[in-house]
Amino acid sequence: MGKTFCLRQAEVNQRLRIATVSANGELGRRIRDMGLVPNAEIQVIGKAPLKDPVALRFRDFTLALRNSEADHITVEALED
């Protein structure tokens, strides 16, 4: 397993694997309901000018997460 870091720190176009989701309660449920669970592969496809929100490509759809949500997701980079 490679080095893990917070999703907020990921670069645009970076391919990632989710390592952990640390959010609890309603926020944790919402994140997991979107399919963002450990071992899911995602790609950062964009960030707003102030870096919030972050746009992700996941399976066949795009979703945006606020940094306050992304802070609860730990990821590791995938090699191309």
Backbone as JSON, one array per atom type, in Angstrom:
{
  "sequence": "MGKTFCLRQAEVNQRLRIATVSANGELGRRIRDMGLVPNAEIQVIGKAPLKDPVALRFRDFTLALRNSEADHITVEALED",
  "N": [[0.85, -1.18, 0.0], [0.55, 2.23, -0.83], [1.65, 5.59, 0.05], [-0.63, 7.42, 2.02], [-2.99, 10.13, 1.86], [-4.91, 13.13, 2.43], [-7.93, 13.63, 0.63], [-8.41, 16.27, -0.15], [-5.9, 17.24, -0.76], [-5.2, 16.17, -3.18], [-4.17, 16.19, -6.63], [-5.36, 17.7, -9.69], [-6.53, 15.55, -12.24], [-5.38, 13.34, -11.09], [-5.31, 9.9, -10.37], [-6.87, 7.87, -7.99], [-7.18, 5.72, -5.09], [-9.56, 5.04, -2.66], [-8.71, 4.96, 0.7], [-9.59, 5.2, 3.41], [-12.65, 6.21, 5.02], [-13.47, 8.55, 7.23], [-15.6, 9.92, 8.27], [-18.45, 10.28, 10.39], [-21.84, 9.58, 11.45], [-24.52, 11.45, 9.91], [-23.13, 12.71, 7.76], [-21.11, 10.82, 7.17], [-22.74, 8.67, 6.38], [-23.94, 9.75, 4.08], [-21.71, 10.15, 2.4], [-20.83, 7.48, 2.07], [-23.15, 6.42, 0.91], [-23.02, 7.54, -1.6], [-21.26, 5.89, -2.75], [-18.63, 6.17, -2.18], [-16.38, 4.49, -0.84], [-13.96, 2.49, 0.99], [-11.37, 1.24, -1.13], [-12.59, 1.97, -3.51], [-12.11, 3.34, -6.75], [-11.19, 6.53, -7.88], [-11.07, 9.63, -9.74], [-9.65, 12.82, -9.7], [-11.09, 15.45, -11.33], [-11.29, 18.15, -11.49], [-11.03, 21.39, -9.89], [-12.55, 24.05, -8.16], [-11.95, 27.62, -8.56], [-11.17, 28.61, -5.99], [-10.41, 26.28, -4.91], [-12.44, 24.78, -3.81], [-15.54, 23.55, -4.48], [-14.26, 20.14, -4.99], [-14.1, 18.29, -7.95], [-14.98, 15.03, -8.86], [-14.42, 12.05, -10.77], [-16.17, 9.17, -10.88], [-16.82, 5.88, -11.28], [-19.25, 5.94, -13.69], [-19.97, 8.59, -13.51], [-19.93, 12.09, -12.55], [-19.1, 13.82, -9.6], [-19.31, 16.34, -7.07], [-17.49, 17.38, -4.25], [-17.45, 19.14, -1.21], [-14.67, 20.73, 0.42], [-14.81, 20.33, 3.15], [-16.07, 17.91, 3.27], [-14.38, 16.29, 1.77], [-12.19, 16.25, 3.43], [-12.57, 14.14, 5.15], [-11.9, 11.88, 3.82], [-9.46, 9.6, 3.07], [-6.9, 8.92, 0.8], [-4.96, 7.02, -1.66], [-2.46, 7.35, -4.13], [-2.73, 6.08, -7.46], [-0.74, 4.26, -9.72], [-0.04, 5.16, -13.07]],
  "CA": [[0.0, 0.0, 0.0], [1.35, 3.44, -0.94], [1.44, 6.68, 1.01], [-1.99, 7.95, 2.01], [-3.12, 11.56, 2.13], [-6.27, 13.62, 2.41], [-8.44, 13.89, -0.71], [-8.28, 17.7, -0.44], [-4.54, 17.49, -1.25], [-5.0, 15.52, -4.48], [-4.0, 17.05, -7.8], [-6.29, 17.49, -10.8], [-6.19, 14.43, -13.13], [-4.76, 12.26, -10.33], [-6.12, 8.72, -10.13], [-6.73, 7.54, -6.58], [-7.98, 4.67, -4.46], [-9.95, 5.45, -1.32], [-8.16, 4.11, 1.76], [-10.52, 5.24, 4.54], [-13.64, 7.28, 5.16], [-13.54, 8.7, 8.69], [-16.8, 10.67, 8.68], [-19.47, 9.53, 11.12], [-23.16, 10.18, 11.44], [-25.2, 11.74, 8.65], [-22.15, 12.97, 6.72], [-20.52, 9.54, 6.81], [-23.73, 7.9, 5.64], [-24.1, 10.35, 2.75], [-20.51, 9.84, 1.61], [-20.86, 6.06, 1.71], [-24.28, 6.2, 0.0], [-22.57, 7.92, -2.94], [-20.36, 4.84, -3.23], [-17.24, 6.5, -1.82], [-16.03, 3.54, 0.21], [-12.6, 1.99, 0.8], [-10.99, 0.51, -2.34], [-13.19, 2.55, -4.71], [-11.17, 4.13, -7.53], [-11.74, 7.82, -8.31], [-10.12, 10.54, -10.38], [-9.96, 14.23, -9.53], [-11.15, 16.03, -12.67], [-11.27, 19.61, -11.44], [-11.21, 22.1, -8.62], [-13.01, 25.41, -8.35], [-10.84, 28.57, -8.4], [-10.72, 28.67, -4.6], [-10.14, 24.87, -4.57], [-13.6, 24.19, -3.12], [-15.43, 22.1, -4.26], [-13.43, 19.31, -5.84], [-14.92, 17.44, -8.81], [-14.45, 13.67, -8.98], [-15.01, 11.11, -11.71], [-16.32, 7.94, -10.13], [-17.6, 4.99, -12.15], [-19.65, 6.64, -14.91], [-20.57, 9.89, -13.23], [-19.11, 13.12, -11.92], [-19.7, 14.39, -8.41], [-18.5, 17.38, -6.42], [-17.45, 17.34, -2.8], [-16.85, 20.28, -0.52], [-13.44, 20.34, 1.14], [-15.19, 19.84, 4.48], [-16.41, 16.49, 3.1], [-13.17, 15.63, 1.28], [-11.25, 16.11, 4.55], [-12.84, 12.88, 5.84], [-11.56, 10.78, 2.92], [-8.03, 9.37, 2.89], [-6.69, 8.24, -0.48], [-3.6, 6.73, -2.09], [-2.33, 7.54, -5.57], [-2.56, 4.9, -8.3], [0.24, 4.44, -10.79], [-0.63, 5.1, -14.42]],
  "C": [[0.9, 1.24, 0.0], [1.03, 4.44, 0.16], [0.02, 7.21, 0.89], [-1.98, 9.43, 2.37], [-4.59, 11.94, 1.99], [-6.7, 13.95, 0.97], [-8.29, 15.36, -1.1], [-6.92, 18.01, -1.08], [-4.27, 16.9, -2.63], [-4.91, 16.55, -5.6], [-5.05, 16.72, -8.86], [-5.69, 16.43, -11.74], [-5.52, 13.26, -12.4], [-5.77, 11.13, -10.13], [-5.81, 8.21, -8.73], [-7.56, 6.32, -6.2], [-8.3, 5.15, -3.05], [-9.4, 4.44, -0.31], [-9.13, 4.03, 2.94], [-11.5, 6.38, 4.38], [-13.88, 7.4, 6.66], [-14.77, 9.45, 9.18], [-17.78, 9.74, 9.38], [-20.82, 10.2, 10.94], [-23.72, 10.39, 10.06], [-24.21, 11.96, 7.51], [-21.5, 11.67, 6.24], [-21.48, 8.69, 5.99], [-23.89, 8.43, 4.22], [-22.92, 10.04, 1.85], [-20.53, 8.39, 1.15], [-22.01, 5.74, 0.76], [-23.93, 6.58, -1.43], [-21.65, 6.87, -3.55], [-18.9, 5.11, -2.92], [-16.86, 5.69, -0.59], [-14.6, 3.06, -0.02], [-12.48, 1.08, -0.42], [-11.67, 1.02, -3.61], [-12.14, 3.41, -5.42], [-11.87, 5.38, -8.05], [-10.66, 8.59, -9.04], [-10.58, 11.96, -10.12], [-9.96, 14.85, -10.92], [-11.19, 17.55, -12.66], [-11.44, 20.13, -10.04], [-11.67, 23.51, -8.96], [-11.84, 26.37, -8.11], [-10.32, 28.69, -6.98], [-10.49, 27.27, -4.02], [-11.27, 24.2, -3.81], [-14.84, 24.5, -3.94], [-14.42, 21.43, -5.2], [-14.35, 18.4, -6.63], [-14.22, 16.1, -9.02], [-15.16, 12.91, -10.09], [-15.0, 9.78, -10.99], [-17.29, 7.05, -10.9], [-17.98, 5.77, -13.39], [-20.27, 8.0, -14.63], [-19.56, 10.82, -12.55], [-19.84, 13.61, -10.68], [-18.75, 15.41, -7.8], [-18.62, 17.24, -4.92], [-16.87, 18.64, -2.27], [-15.58, 19.8, 0.17], [-13.76, 19.81, 2.52], [-15.6, 18.37, 4.43], [-15.16, 15.71, 2.68], [-12.15, 15.4, 2.4], [-11.43, 14.78, 5.29], [-12.46, 11.65, 5.01], [-10.05, 10.74, 2.74], [-7.85, 8.52, 1.65], [-5.23, 7.88, -0.67], [-3.58, 6.86, -3.61], [-2.15, 6.2, -6.27], [-1.53, 5.23, -9.38], [-0.46, 4.33, -12.13], [-0.01, 4.02, -15.25]]
}
